[in-house]
């Protein structure tokens, strides 16, 4: 009978540890996605700025020729 209670207790502990682990992974994924989104936004901003500068150079030097 004691074995049954030990099994039930260990099953309960394993269930909680699984939930805690899942919660931690979901939090970690949120952090990683946020960081990845910030890097993506920064890359897009740099690309837009680069394209704008190229357009300005073309329009500036195109008029002088």
C-alpha positions in Angstrom: 0.0 0.0 0.0 2.9 2.4 0.8 4.3 1.8 -2.7 1.0 3.1 -4.2 1.3 6.4 -2.3 5.0 6.7 -3.3 4.0 6.1 -6.9 1.2 8.7 -6.7 3.4 11.3 -5.1 6.2 10.8 -7.6 3.7 10.9 -10.5 2.4 14.2 -9.1 6.0 15.6 -8.7 6.9 14.6 -12.2 3.7 16.3 -13.6 4.6 19.5 -11.8 8.2 19.4 -12.9 7.1 18.8 -16.5 4.8 21.8 -16.3 7.5 24.0 -14.8 9.9 22.9 -17.6 7.3 23.7 -20.2 6.7 27.1 -18.7 10.5 27.8 -18.7 10.9 26.8 -22.3 7.9 29.0 -23.4 9.5 31.9 -21.6 12.9 31.2 -23.2 11.2 31.0 -26.7 9.5 34.4 -26.1 12.9 36.0 -25.2 14.5 34.5 -28.3 11.7 35.5 -30.6 11.8 39.1 -29.3 15.6 39.2 -29.8 15.2 37.8 -33.3 12.5 40.3 -34.2 14.7 43.2 -33.0 17.6 42.0 -35.2 15.2 41.6 -38.1 13.8 45.1 -37.7 17.3 46.5 -37.4 18.4 44.7 -40.6 15.3 46.0 -42.5 16.1 49.6 -41.2 19.7 49.3 -42.4 18.5 48.0 -45.8 16.0 50.8 -46.2 18.6 53.4 -45.3 21.1 51.9 -47.7 18.6 52.0 -50.5 17.7 55.6 -49.7 21.3 56.6 -49.7 21.8 54.9 -53.1 18.8 56.7 -54.5 20.2 60.0 -53.3 23.5 59.3 -54.8 22.0 58.4 -58.1 19.8 61.5 -58.1 22.6 63.8 -57.0 25.2 62.6 -59.5 22.7 61.9 -62.2 21.8 65.7 -62.3 25.4 66.9 -62.7 26.2 64.8 -65.7 
